[in-house]
């Protein structure tokens, strides 16, 4: 008899020991770390992952339970993969069992076979090849079919009308065999490469530097928008494929994947490329997982959770638009895919490329301190000239639907030349709130300390925080007046106004509301690129790496909302957003124009951004953070707590503050969250900062240990966010 240490999906920061009887091993494959087993837990049966085999245990003999059964024949997680998940759980202070659970595809969590969805191939055995005479006609027909077609997939045979019963009968008679095949043919053949442009000097230097590096090395590819970062990725990946190694390309959102995939497939037409994102079915995800593990696919293009995929032979990781906040998971396991990519590249001793026109200050700080190698692309690949920025002072300016008359006049000029115009406002819906003209009543959400947004198209008020929907009132609930008007602007209102202002010009809106249906985003993007829509209205979904060749003017509305915020990262996000949106203009060969509508044109941030570009702004912002002792100069974690009682929430957070200060740790709080009430729950925060990351993690480990036995912790909802990227 021996013991096994397993991880189970439970909210406890510990592992569990079970005994394994010798009979278990006889019945199935010998137990190894990384295999799944079925174990008793309380009065339930749970799927657990084996972490280690042991000869001793500290659990008393009368308390230790035995494993029910071994699920796998071979480990589904390698030792390297378990180490990645252990590191993730340790770093983000999250239970290991739950971390593993999140990383696995749904079918594997439920104890199903990893080959559940794989394509089964059916072939004749030697005995079957002799085509023996059979009574059952369908069985004989199936043998004849296989002798003509050779090896065939199960789905193909079923399509020809052969039932599972017929196939199983022939398997029982040993006339046919069924097996799962993983094709690794691409590894032994040089990749077919489609036509590729000639690199400019900076791109060539970047490619050579990356390709000549050995072992673990991190590169920050800081390139202005339109400088051809994707081309550098493609030419570096070509070298990886030639070595028969796999690559992972992380993209921020699903919306970017179709565009990226098409470009990759055109370049490597015979290379197996797979996708990973939230719109895949469980079976599709399982198949991609298995194909990675068996090296049946060469490149995976995926969103943040693809960082947990099991690669057999990983040769490079690329993080495109690394500054994007979508790489950070905002609930449960609050990991950052970019940071885990760095750990994974170090683990596999391979290069990591982080690409962005507007690098996150965290990444830039590491590059300045020589932890990452900085590669700059300062020239736009298509145009010789940079975009022209113009700050439009809105003070005293007449406007319609938030668009200044001067902006409308400029739009007319560009449309007259047959160009496309993009209008950007980071606020969906028709209007952020409704207001009563008589008494000043505002349409607030009943469960949150914020307003409900008016969506005219569906005739509903929707809270963008808790999702509650309300009917649009015909009368003011306070004074009974019918004088209720939309207050503020949203993309829906902008679209309506521009459609009436330019009746002959097709207008397309791209935001979360207009792209809900599957395939609607791809359709809208295709329409834009084929020249259908001339005016594009949208939220930050438009800002993300899309290539619109005809856009020559970008108008950014309501720039001021990001200048004055309680979040110290607001200015960084604003600068990134403005630069990214501006980068959608002037990609066809001529310089684009960017109009920024603001009431504060003299603001130093805007002046710096417009005159000197993001690179200059970012380095200035880093020196500000240094003065204020804020991340990335220091390290931060936030404990967030919420509950129906303010007192309980505040008591819980106060309980975490030690009586005597801890050296090297700064605490701020309990303080109300910027949005104090969401979905009927009061929200407070405790900010924890330290210069030294190790000291911070020691402190957090002790705190999580204390919380596992705290009575107060059971009465409120709490979460710990290490390296938070938003304060809300």
C-alpha positions as CSV (number, residue, x, y, z in Angstrom):
1,X,0.0,0.0,0.0
2,X,1.2,3.5,-0.7
3,X,-0.3,7.1,-0.5
4,X,-1.1,9.7,-3.1
5,X,-1.3,13.5,-2.7
6,X,-4.1,14.9,-4.8
7,X,-5.6,18.3,-5.6
8,X,-9.4,18.6,-5.5
9,X,-11.6,21.5,-6.5
10,X,-12.4,22.9,-3.1
11,X,-11.9,26.5,-1.8
12,X,-9.1,25.4,0.6
13,X,-5.4,26.2,0.1
14,X,-4.2,22.7,0.7
15,X,-3.9,19.2,-0.9
16,X,-5.3,15.9,0.4
17,X,-3.8,12.4,1.0
18,X,-5.5,9.1,0.0
19,X,-4.3,5.5,0.1
20,X,-4.0,3.5,-3.0
21,X,-4.5,-0.3,-2.7
22,X,-2.3,-2.6,-4.7
23,X,-5.4,-4.0,-6.4
24,X,-6.0,-0.6,-8.1
25,X,-2.7,-0.9,-10.0
26,X,-3.5,-4.4,-11.2
27,X,-6.8,-3.3,-12.6
28,X,-5.4,-0.4,-14.5
29,X,-2.3,1.5,-15.4
30,X,0.2,2.2,-12.5
31,X,-0.5,5.5,-10.9
32,X,1.7,8.5,-11.9
33,X,1.6,12.3,-11.0
34,X,-0.7,14.1,-13.5
35,X,-3.3,11.3,-13.7
36,X,-6.9,11.8,-12.6
37,X,-8.5,9.6,-9.9
38,X,-11.9,9.3,-8.4
39,X,-11.9,9.9,-4.7
40,X,-14.5,10.1,-1.8
41,X,-14.8,13.6,-0.4
42,X,-17.3,14.0,2.4
43,X,-20.4,12.2,1.0
44,X,-19.4,13.1,-2.6
45,X,-17.3,11.4,-5.3
46,X,-14.9,13.9,-6.8
47,X,-12.4,14.0,-9.7
48,X,-8.9,14.7,-8.3
49,X,-5.5,15.1,-10.0
50,X,-2.5,13.2,-8.6
51,X,0.4,15.5,-7.6
52,X,2.8,13.0,-6.0
53,X,3.1,9.4,-4.7
54,X,4.2,8.9,-1.1
55,X,5.2,6.1,1.2
56,X,4.1,8.0,4.4
57,X,1.3,10.3,5.4
58,X,0.5,12.5,8.4
59,X,-3.2,11.6,8.2
60,X,-4.1,9.1,11.0
61,X,-4.7,5.6,9.6
62,X,-8.4,5.5,10.7
63,X,-9.1,8.8,8.9
64,X,-7.4,8.1,5.6
65,X,-9.7,7.0,2.7
66,X,-8.9,5.0,-0.3
67,X,-9.1,6.0,-4.0
68,X,-12.2,4.6,-5.8
69,X,-10.7,4.3,-9.2
70,X,-7.9,5.5,-11.6
71,X,-9.5,7.4,-14.5
72,X,-6.5,7.7,-16.9
73,X,-4.0,5.3,-18.4
74,X,-1.4,8.0,-18.9
75,X,-1.0,11.4,-17.2
76,X,-3.0,14.3,-18.6
77,X,-0.7,16.8,-17.0
78,X,3.1,16.7,-17.3
79,X,5.4,17.5,-14.4
80,X,6.2,20.8,-16.1
81,X,2.5,21.7,-16.4
82,X,1.8,20.8,-12.7
83,X,4.7,23.1,-11.8
84,X,3.2,26.0,-13.9
85,X,-0.1,25.5,-12.1
86,X,1.6,25.3,-8.6
87,X,3.4,28.6,-9.4
88,X,0.1,30.2,-10.6
89,X,-1.7,29.1,-7.4
90,X,1.2,30.3,-5.2
91,X,1.6,33.7,-6.9
92,X,-2.1,34.6,-7.1
93,X,-2.8,33.1,-3.6
94,X,-5.5,30.8,-5.0
95,X,-6.3,27.2,-4.0
96,X,-4.3,24.7,-6.1
97,X,-7.3,22.4,-6.7
98,X,-9.4,25.2,-8.1
99,X,-6.4,26.5,-10.2
100,X,-6.1,23.1,-11.8
101,X,-9.8,22.9,-12.3
102,X,-9.9,26.3,-14.1
103,X,-7.0,25.3,-16.4
104,X,-8.6,22.0,-17.5
105,X,-11.2,21.8,-20.3
106,X,-14.7,21.0,-19.0
107,X,-14.8,17.3,-20.1
108,X,-11.5,16.6,-18.2
109,X,-12.9,18.2,-15.1
110,X,-15.8,15.9,-15.2
111,X,-13.6,12.8,-15.5
112,X,-14.3,12.1,-19.2
113,X,-11.8,10.6,-21.6
114,X,-9.3,13.1,-23.2
115,X,-10.0,11.5,-26.5
116,X,-13.8,11.9,-26.2
117,X,-13.9,14.1,-29.2
118,X,-10.9,12.9,-31.2
119,X,-11.4,11.5,-34.6
120,X,-11.5,7.8,-34.4
121,X,-10.0,6.0,-37.5
122,X,-11.4,2.6,-38.6
123,X,-9.3,0.1,-40.6
124,X,-9.4,-3.5,-41.6
125,X,-7.4,-6.1,-39.7
126,X,-5.5,-8.9,-41.6
127,X,-8.5,-11.2,-41.0
128,X,-10.9,-8.5,-42.2
129,X,-8.9,-7.8,-45.4
130,X,-9.7,-11.4,-46.5
131,X,-13.4,-10.3,-46.7
132,X,-14.9,-13.4,-45.0
133,X,-18.5,-14.2,-45.9
134,X,-20.9,-12.8,-43.3
135,X,-24.6,-13.3,-42.9
136,X,-25.2,-9.7,-42.0
137,X,-25.2,-7.7,-45.2
138,X,-24.5,-4.3,-43.7
139,X,-21.4,-5.8,-42.0
140,X,-20.2,-7.2,-45.3
141,X,-20.8,-3.9,-47.0
142,X,-18.8,-2.1,-44.4
143,X,-15.8,-4.4,-45.0
144,X,-16.1,-3.9,-48.8
145,X,-16.2,-0.1,-48.2
146,X,-13.1,-0.2,-46.1
147,X,-11.2,-2.4,-48.6
148,X,-12.0,0.2,-51.3
149,X,-11.4,3.4,-49.3
150,X,-8.7,2.2,-46.9
151,X,-8.6,3.7,-43.5
152,X,-11.7,5.9,-42.9
153,X,-12.9,8.1,-40.0
154,X,-15.8,7.1,-37.8
155,X,-17.8,10.2,-38.8
156,X,-17.3,9.4,-42.5
157,X,-18.6,5.9,-42.1
158,X,-21.6,7.1,-40.1
159,X,-22.3,9.6,-42.8
160,X,-22.4,6.7,-45.3
161,X,-25.1,5.1,-43.1
162,X,-23.2,2.5,-41.1
163,X,-24.4,2.4,-37.5
164,X,-22.3,2.2,-34.3
165,X,-23.8,-1.3,-33.8
166,X,-22.5,-2.5,-37.1
167,X,-19.0,-1.1,-36.4
168,X,-18.9,-2.5,-32.8
169,X,-20.0,-6.0,-34.1
170,X,-17.0,-6.1,-36.5
171,X,-14.6,-4.9,-33.8
172,X,-15.9,-7.8,-31.6
173,X,-15.2,-10.2,-34.5
174,X,-11.6,-8.7,-34.8
175,X,-12.3,-7.9,-38.5
176,X,-11.7,-4.1,-38.0
177,X,-9.8,-2.0,-35.5
178,X,-10.6,1.5,-34.2
179,X,-7.8,3.8,-33.2
180,X,-7.2,7.5,-32.5
181,X,-4.5,9.1,-34.7
182,X,-2.6,12.3,-34.1
183,X,-0.9,13.5,-37.2
184,X,2.5,15.1,-36.5
185,X,3.6,15.1,-40.1
186,X,4.1,18.9,-40.1
187,X,7.1,18.5,-37.7
188,X,9.2,16.6,-40.2
189,X,8.4,18.8,-43.3
190,X,9.6,22.3,-43.9
191,X,6.6,24.7,-43.7
192,X,5.1,26.0,-46.9
193,X,5.5,29.8,-46.7
194,X,3.2,32.2,-48.6
195,X,4.4,35.4,-50.1
196,X,5.9,37.8,-47.6
197,X,6.9,41.5,-47.8
198,X,10.5,42.7,-47.6
199,X,11.3,43.8,-44.1
200,X,12.5,47.4,-43.4
201,X,15.7,47.9,-41.5
202,X,14.2,48.0,-38.0
203,X,12.0,44.9,-38.6
204,X,15.0,43.0,-40.0
205,X,17.1,43.9,-36.9
206,X,14.2,42.8,-34.6
207,X,13.8,39.4,-36.4
208,X,17.6,38.7,-36.4
209,X,17.9,39.6,-32.7
210,X,15.0,37.3,-31.7
211,X,16.0,34.4,-34.0
212,X,19.6,34.4,-32.8
213,X,18.7,34.4,-29.1
214,X,19.1,31.1,-27.2
215,X,17.3,29.8,-24.1
216,X,14.9,32.1,-22.2
217,X,14.9,35.7,-23.4
218,X,12.1,38.3,-23.3
219,X,11.7,41.0,-25.9
220,X,9.5,44.0,-25.8
221,X,8.6,44.9,-29.4
222,X,7.6,48.6,-29.0
223,X,6.4,49.6,-32.4
224,X,4.2,52.5,-33.4
225,X,0.7,51.5,-34.8
226,X,1.0,50.2,-38.4
227,X,4.8,49.5,-38.0
228,X,4.4,45.9,-39.0
229,X,4.8,44.0,-35.6
230,X,2.7,41.1,-37.0
231,X,5.2,40.6,-39.8
232,X,8.0,40.3,-37.3
233,X,6.0,37.6,-35.4
234,X,5.4,35.7,-38.6
235,X,9.0,35.7,-39.7
236,X,10.2,34.6,-36.2
237,X,7.5,31.9,-36.1
238,X,8.8,30.6,-39.5
239,X,12.1,29.7,-37.8
240,X,10.3,28.0,-35.0
241,X,8.2,25.9,-37.4
242,X,11.4,24.9,-39.3
243,X,12.7,23.4,-36.1
244,X,9.5,21.4,-35.8
245,X,8.4,23.3,-32.6
246,X,5.1,24.7,-31.5
247,X,4.1,28.3,-30.8
248,X,1.5,30.0,-28.8
249,X,0.2,33.4,-29.9
250,X,-1.9,35.3,-27.3
251,X,-4.4,37.9,-28.6
252,X,-6.5,40.1,-26.3
253,X,-10.0,39.3,-27.6
254,X,-12.0,36.9,-29.8
255,X,-12.7,39.8,-32.1
256,X,-9.0,39.8,-33.2
257,X,-8.7,36.1,-33.7
258,X,-10.4,35.8,-37.2
259,X,-8.3,38.6,-38.6
260,X,-5.1,37.2,-37.1
261,X,-5.9,33.6,-38.1
262,X,-6.6,34.4,-41.7
263,X,-3.2,36.2,-42.0
264,X,-1.4,33.3,-40.3
265,X,-3.1,30.8,-42.5
266,X,-2.3,32.7,-45.7
267,X,1.4,32.7,-44.6
268,X,1.6,29.0,-43.5
269,X,-1.1,27.3,-45.7
270,X,-0.1,23.7,-44.8
271,X,0.6,24.2,-41.1
272,X,-2.1,23.1,-38.6
273,X,-3.2,26.2,-36.8
274,X,-5.9,26.0,-34.1
275,X,-7.9,28.5,-32.1
276,X,-8.7,28.9,-28.5
277,X,-11.4,31.3,-27.2
278,X,-14.6,31.4,-25.2
279,X,-16.9,30.9,-28.2
280,X,-15.7,27.3,-28.8
281,X,-17.8,24.5,-27.6
282,X,-16.6,22.2,-24.9
283,X,-15.8,19.5,-27.4
284,X,-13.8,21.9,-29.6
285,X,-11.8,23.1,-26.6
286,X,-11.0,19.5,-25.6
287,X,-9.9,18.7,-29.1
288,X,-7.6,21.7,-29.2
289,X,-6.2,20.7,-25.8
290,X,-5.5,17.2,-27.0
291,X,-4.0,18.4,-30.3
292,X,-1.5,20.6,-28.4
293,X,-0.5,17.8,-26.1
294,X,0.1,15.4,-29.0
295,X,1.8,18.1,-31.1
296,X,-0.9,17.7,-33.8
297,X,-1.1,21.4,-34.1
298,X,1.8,23.8,-34.7
299,X,0.4,27.2,-33.8
300,X,-2.4,28.0,-31.3
301,X,-3.9,31.5,-31.5
302,X,-5.8,32.1,-28.3
303,X,-7.2,34.5,-25.7
304,X,-5.8,34.6,-22.1
305,X,-6.8,31.0,-20.9
306,X,-4.7,29.5,-23.7
307,X,-1.7,30.1,-21.5
308,X,-2.7,26.9,-19.7
309,X,-2.6,24.6,-22.8
310,X,-0.3,21.6,-22.7
311,X,2.3,21.8,-25.5
312,X,4.5,18.9,-26.3
313,X,7.3,21.0,-27.8
314,X,6.8,24.7,-27.2
315,X,9.3,26.9,-29.1
316,X,8.0,30.4,-28.7
317,X,5.3,32.6,-27.0
318,X,4.0,35.8,-28.6
319,X,1.8,38.2,-26.7
320,X,0.2,40.6,-29.1
321,X,-1.1,44.0,-27.7
322,X,0.5,43.0,-24.4
323,X,-0.8,46.2,-22.7
324,X,-4.5,45.1,-23.1
325,X,-6.4,44.7,-19.9
326,X,-8.3,41.6,-21.4
327,X,-5.2,39.5,-20.5
328,X,-6.1,39.9,-16.9
329,X,-8.8,37.6,-15.5
330,X,-11.1,39.8,-13.3
331,X,-12.8,37.1,-11.2
332,X,-12.1,33.7,-9.6
333,X,-8.4,33.1,-10.3
334,X,-7.2,36.6,-11.1
335,X,-4.2,35.8,-13.2
336,X,-2.5,37.9,-15.9
337,X,-1.7,35.9,-19.0
338,X,1.2,38.1,-20.0
339,X,3.0,37.5,-16.6
340,X,2.3,33.7,-16.8
341,X,3.7,33.8,-20.4
342,X,6.9,35.1,-19.0
343,X,7.1,32.3,-16.4
344,X,6.2,29.7,-19.0
345,X,8.9,30.9,-21.4
346,X,11.4,30.8,-18.6
347,X,10.2,27.3,-17.7
348,X,10.7,26.0,-21.3
349,X,13.8,28.1,-21.9
350,X,12.3,29.8,-25.0
351,X,11.9,33.3,-26.4
352,X,8.9,35.5,-25.4
353,X,7.8,38.4,-27.6
354,X,5.6,41.1,-26.1
355,X,4.3,43.4,-28.8
356,X,2.5,46.7,-28.4
357,X,2.4,50.3,-29.8
358,X,1.6,51.4,-26.2
359,X,3.4,49.0,-23.8
360,X,2.0,48.7,-20.3
361,X,4.1,50.7,-17.8
362,X,4.9,47.4,-16.0
363,X,6.5,46.0,-19.2
364,X,8.3,49.2,-20.0
365,X,9.7,49.5,-16.5
366,X,11.2,46.0,-17.0
367,X,12.6,46.9,-20.4
368,X,14.2,50.1,-19.0
369,X,15.8,48.0,-16.1
370,X,17.1,45.5,-18.7
371,X,14.9,42.6,-17.6
372,X,13.4,42.6,-21.1
373,X,15.2,43.5,-24.3
374,X,13.7,46.5,-26.0
375,X,13.3,46.4,-29.8
376,X,11.8,49.6,-31.3
377,X,9.9,49.9,-34.6
378,X,9.6,53.7,-35.2
379,X,8.6,53.7,-38.9
380,X,5.1,52.9,-40.1
381,X,5.3,50.1,-42.6
382,X,2.8,51.5,-45.1
383,X,3.2,55.3,-44.8
384,X,6.2,57.5,-44.6
385,X,4.4,60.2,-42.6
386,X,2.9,60.0,-39.1
387,X,-0.7,60.9,-38.3
388,X,-1.6,64.5,-37.7
389,X,-3.2,65.1,-34.2
390,X,-5.4,68.1,-33.5
391,X,-6.9,69.1,-30.1
392,X,-10.3,70.6,-30.6
393,X,-11.2,73.0,-27.7
394,X,-14.9,72.3,-26.9
395,X,-15.4,75.3,-24.7
396,X,-18.1,77.4,-26.2
397,X,-18.2,75.2,-29.3
398,X,-21.6,74.4,-30.8
399,X,-22.2,70.7,-31.0
400,X,-24.8,68.1,-32.0
401,X,-25.0,64.8,-30.1
402,X,-21.6,65.6,-28.6
403,X,-19.9,66.1,-32.0
404,X,-18.5,69.7,-32.7
405,X,-19.5,71.5,-35.9
406,X,-15.8,71.7,-36.7
407,X,-15.5,67.9,-36.5
408,X,-18.6,67.4,-38.7
409,X,-17.1,69.8,-41.3
410,X,-13.8,67.7,-41.3
411,X,-15.8,64.5,-41.6
412,X,-17.6,65.9,-44.7
413,X,-14.2,66.6,-46.4
414,X,-12.9,63.1,-45.8
415,X,-16.1,61.4,-46.9
416,X,-16.1,63.6,-50.1
417,X,-12.7,62.1,-50.9
418,X,-14.2,58.6,-50.7
419,X,-12.5,57.8,-47.4
420,X,-13.8,56.2,-44.2
421,X,-14.3,58.0,-40.9
422,X,-14.2,56.5,-37.4
423,X,-16.0,58.1,-34.5
424,X,-14.9,56.7,-31.1
425,X,-16.8,56.9,-27.9
426,X,-16.1,54.4,-25.1
427,X,-19.7,54.3,-23.9
428,X,-22.3,52.0,-25.3
429,X,-26.1,52.5,-25.2
430,X,-28.0,55.7,-26.2
431,X,-27.4,57.7,-23.1
432,X,-25.7,57.1,-19.7
433,X,-28.8,58.3,-17.8
434,X,-32.2,59.9,-18.1
435,X,-32.9,63.2,-16.4
436,X,-36.2,65.0,-15.4
437,X,-36.2,68.5,-16.8
438,X,-38.4,69.7,-14.0
439,X,-36.9,68.4,-10.8
440,X,-33.5,66.9,-11.9
441,X,-34.4,63.3,-11.1
442,X,-31.8,60.8,-12.6
443,X,-32.5,57.2,-13.6
444,X,-30.4,55.3,-11.1
445,X,-30.0,51.5,-10.8
446,X,-32.0,50.3,-7.8
447,X,-29.2,48.0,-6.7
448,X,-26.0,50.0,-7.6
449,X,-24.6,53.4,-6.7
450,X,-24.6,54.4,-10.4
451,X,-27.1,55.2,-13.1
452,X,-28.9,52.8,-15.5
453,X,-28.1,53.4,-19.1
454,X,-30.8,54.1,-21.6
455,X,-30.8,51.7,-24.6
456,X,-33.2,53.2,-27.1
457,X,-33.1,50.4,-29.7
458,X,-34.7,47.9,-27.2
459,X,-36.6,50.5,-25.2
460,X,-34.9,49.5,-21.9
461,X,-32.8,50.9,-19.1
462,X,-29.9,48.6,-18.4
463,X,-27.4,48.8,-15.6
464,X,-23.9,47.9,-17.1
465,X,-22.7,46.8,-13.6
466,X,-25.3,44.3,-12.4
467,X,-27.2,43.7,-15.7
468,X,-30.6,44.6,-14.2
469,X,-33.2,45.9,-16.8
470,X,-36.0,48.4,-16.2
471,X,-38.8,49.9,-18.3
472,X,-38.3,53.4,-19.5
473,X,-40.5,55.6,-17.3
474,X,-43.1,57.8,-19.1
475,X,-43.3,60.0,-16.0
476,X,-40.8,61.2,-13.5
477,X,-41.2,59.0,-10.3
478,X,-40.4,62.0,-8.1
479,X,-42.6,64.8,-9.5
480,X,-44.8,63.2,-12.2
481,X,-43.5,65.3,-15.0
482,X,-43.3,63.8,-18.5
483,X,-40.3,66.0,-19.4
484,X,-37.8,63.2,-19.2
485,X,-34.8,63.4,-21.6
486,X,-31.6,61.5,-22.3
487,X,-28.6,63.0,-20.5
488,X,-25.1,62.4,-22.0
489,X,-24.1,60.5,-25.1
490,X,-23.6,56.8,-26.0
491,X,-22.7,55.0,-29.3
492,X,-26.3,54.3,-30.1
493,X,-27.1,58.1,-30.1
494,X,-24.1,58.9,-32.1
495,X,-25.1,56.3,-34.8
496,X,-28.7,57.7,-34.9
497,X,-27.5,61.3,-35.3
498,X,-24.9,60.5,-38.0
499,X,-27.4,58.4,-40.0
500,X,-29.7,61.4,-40.1
501,X,-26.8,63.9,-40.7
502,X,-25.4,61.8,-43.6
503,X,-28.4,60.1,-45.0
504,X,-26.6,58.9,-48.1
505,X,-23.7,57.4,-46.2
506,X,-23.8,53.9,-44.6
507,X,-23.0,54.0,-40.9
508,X,-21.9,50.9,-38.9
509,X,-21.8,50.6,-35.1
510,X,-19.4,48.2,-33.4
511,X,-19.9,47.6,-29.7
512,X,-20.9,44.9,-27.3
513,X,-24.6,45.3,-28.1
514,X,-24.3,45.2,-31.9
515,X,-21.9,42.2,-32.0
516,X,-23.7,39.9,-29.6
517,X,-24.7,37.3,-32.2
518,X,-22.1,34.7,-33.3
519,X,-20.3,35.8,-36.4
520,X,-21.8,39.3,-36.3
521,X,-18.4,41.0,-35.6
522,X,-16.6,39.1,-38.4
523,X,-19.5,40.1,-40.7
524,X,-19.3,43.8,-39.7
525,X,-15.5,43.8,-40.1
526,X,-15.7,42.2,-43.6
527,X,-18.3,44.8,-44.6
528,X,-16.0,47.6,-43.5
529,X,-13.0,46.3,-45.3
530,X,-15.0,45.8,-48.5
531,X,-15.9,49.4,-48.3
532,X,-19.5,49.0,-47.4
533,X,-19.6,51.2,-44.3
534,X,-18.2,54.7,-44.6
535,X,-18.7,55.9,-41.1
536,X,-17.7,53.6,-38.2
537,X,-19.0,54.3,-34.7
538,X,-17.7,52.2,-31.9
539,X,-16.2,51.6,-28.4
540,X,-12.8,50.2,-27.5
541,X,-13.7,47.1,-29.5
542,X,-12.6,49.1,-32.6
543,X,-9.3,50.1,-31.0
544,X,-7.9,46.6,-30.9
545,X,-5.4,45.9,-33.7
546,X,-8.0,45.9,-36.5
547,X,-6.7,47.0,-39.9
548,X,-9.0,49.4,-41.8
549,X,-7.2,50.4,-44.9
550,X,-9.6,53.3,-45.9
551,X,-9.9,55.1,-42.6
552,X,-8.3,58.5,-42.9
553,X,-10.0,60.4,-40.1
554,X,-10.5,59.4,-36.4
555,X,-12.7,61.6,-34.2
556,X,-12.4,60.8,-30.4
557,X,-15.2,62.1,-28.3
558,X,-15.2,62.8,-24.6
559,X,-11.5,62.5,-24.1
560,X,-11.9,64.3,-20.7
561,X,-13.5,61.3,-18.9
562,X,-10.1,59.7,-18.6
563,X,-8.2,62.8,-17.4
564,X,-9.8,63.0,-14.0
565,X,-10.4,59.7,-12.3
566,X,-9.8,58.1,-8.9
567,X,-7.8,55.3,-10.6
568,X,-4.1,56.1,-10.9
569,X,-4.0,54.1,-14.1
570,X,-6.7,56.1,-15.8
571,X,-4.2,58.4,-17.6
572,X,-2.2,55.4,-18.8
573,X,-5.3,53.7,-20.2
574,X,-6.4,57.0,-21.8
575,X,-3.1,57.5,-23.5
576,X,-3.1,53.8,-24.7
577,X,-6.7,54.1,-26.0
578,X,-6.1,57.4,-27.8
579,X,-2.9,56.1,-29.4
580,X,-4.5,52.8,-30.4
581,X,-7.6,54.4,-31.8
582,X,-5.5,57.0,-33.7
583,X,-3.5,54.2,-35.1
584,X,-6.5,52.9,-37.1
585,X,-6.1,56.0,-39.4
586,X,-3.7,56.4,-42.2
587,X,-2.9,52.7,-42.9
588,X,-3.2,52.8,-46.7
589,X,-0.3,55.0,-47.7
590,X,-1.2,58.5,-46.7
591,X,-1.1,60.2,-43.3
592,X,-4.3,60.1,-41.3
593,X,-5.9,62.8,-39.2
594,X,-6.9,62.5,-35.6
595,X,-9.3,65.0,-33.8
596,X,-9.5,64.9,-30.0
597,X,-12.5,66.8,-28.6
598,X,-11.6,68.2,-25.1
599,X,-12.5,71.0,-22.7
600,X,-8.8,71.0,-21.5
601,X,-6.6,71.3,-24.6
602,X,-3.8,72.7,-22.4
603,X,-3.7,69.6,-20.2
604,X,0.0,68.5,-20.0
605,X,-0.9,64.8,-20.7
606,X,-2.7,65.7,-23.9
607,X,0.0,68.1,-25.0
608,X,2.7,65.5,-24.4
609,X,0.7,62.8,-26.1
610,X,-0.1,64.9,-29.2
611,X,3.3,66.5,-29.6
612,X,5.7,63.8,-28.5
613,X,3.8,60.5,-28.8
614,X,3.1,57.6,-26.3
615,X,6.7,56.7,-25.9
616,X,7.5,60.1,-24.3
617,X,4.3,60.1,-22.3
618,X,5.0,56.6,-20.9
619,X,8.5,57.5,-19.6
620,X,7.2,60.7,-18.0
621,X,4.3,58.7,-16.4
622,X,6.9,56.2,-15.0
623,X,8.7,59.0,-13.2
624,X,5.4,60.2,-11.8
625,X,4.7,56.7,-10.4
626,X,8.2,56.7,-8.9
627,X,7.5,59.9,-7.1
628,X,4.2,58.6,-5.8
629,X,5.4,55.1,-4.9
630,X,2.8,53.4,-7.1
631,X,3.1,50.3,-9.3
632,X,5.2,49.2,-11.2
633,X,7.7,50.9,-8.8
634,X,6.1,49.1,-5.9
635,X,4.1,45.9,-5.8
636,X,0.4,45.9,-4.9
637,X,-2.5,43.6,-3.9
638,X,-6.1,44.5,-3.1
639,X,-8.5,42.6,-0.8
640,X,-12.0,43.3,-2.0
641,X,-14.9,42.5,0.2
642,X,-18.7,42.9,-0.3
643,X,-21.8,42.1,1.6
644,X,-25.3,43.4,2.4
645,X,-24.1,44.9,5.7
646,X,-21.5,47.7,5.6
647,X,-20.5,46.9,9.2
648,X,-19.7,43.3,8.4
649,X,-17.6,44.2,5.4
650,X,-15.7,46.9,7.3
651,X,-15.2,44.6,10.3
652,X,-13.9,41.9,8.1
653,X,-11.3,44.1,6.4
654,X,-10.4,45.8,9.8
655,X,-9.7,42.4,11.2
656,X,-7.0,41.9,8.5
657,X,-5.1,44.9,9.6
658,X,-2.4,43.8,12.1
659,X,-2.3,45.7,15.4
660,X,1.5,46.3,15.1
661,X,2.7,47.4,11.6
662,X,4.7,44.9,9.5
663,X,8.0,46.2,8.2
664,X,8.1,46.7,4.5
665,X,4.3,46.6,4.1
666,X,2.0,49.6,3.6
667,X,-1.7,49.3,4.2
668,X,-4.5,51.6,3.1
669,X,-8.0,51.0,4.2
670,X,-10.6,49.7,4.7
671,X,-11.8,52.3,2.1
672,X,-15.0,52.3,0.1
673,X,-14.6,51.0,-3.5
674,X,-15.0,53.8,-6.2
675,X,-18.3,52.2,-7.1
676,X,-19.5,51.6,-3.5
677,X,-22.6,49.6,-4.2
678,X,-23.2,47.0,-7.0
679,X,-26.1,44.5,-7.2
680,X,-27.3,45.4,-3.7
681,X,-23.9,44.7,-2.1
682,X,-21.7,47.3,-0.3
683,X,-18.0,47.1,-1.5
684,X,-14.9,48.1,0.4
685,X,-11.2,47.5,-0.2
686,X,-7.9,47.1,1.6
687,X,-4.8,48.1,-0.4
688,X,-1.5,46.3,0.4
689,X,1.8,47.6,-1.0
690,X,5.4,46.6,-0.7
691,X,8.7,47.6,-2.4
692,X,9.9,44.0,-2.2
693,X,7.7,41.4,-3.9
694,X,8.9,38.6,-1.7
695,X,7.8,40.5,1.5
696,X,4.4,41.1,-0.1
697,X,3.9,37.4,-0.9
698,X,5.0,36.3,2.5
699,X,2.5,38.7,4.0
700,X,-0.3,37.5,1.6
701,X,0.4,33.8,2.3
702,X,0.0,34.4,6.1
703,X,-3.2,36.4,5.5
704,X,-4.7,33.7,3.3
705,X,-3.8,31.1,5.9
706,X,-5.6,33.2,8.6
707,X,-8.6,33.7,6.3
708,X,-9.1,30.0,5.8
709,X,-10.1,29.7,9.5
710,X,-11.7,33.2,10.0
711,X,-15.3,33.3,11.0
712,X,-15.8,36.8,9.5
713,X,-14.5,35.5,6.1
714,X,-17.5,33.2,5.9
715,X,-20.0,36.0,6.3
716,X,-18.8,38.2,3.4
717,X,-17.8,37.7,-0.2
718,X,-14.1,38.5,-0.5
719,X,-11.4,38.2,-3.1
720,X,-7.7,38.8,-3.3
721,X,-6.3,40.5,-6.4
722,X,-2.5,40.4,-6.8
723,X,-1.1,43.0,-9.3
724,X,-4.6,44.6,-9.8
725,X,-5.1,46.6,-13.0
726,X,-8.3,48.4,-12.1
727,X,-9.3,49.9,-8.8
728,X,-13.1,49.5,-9.2
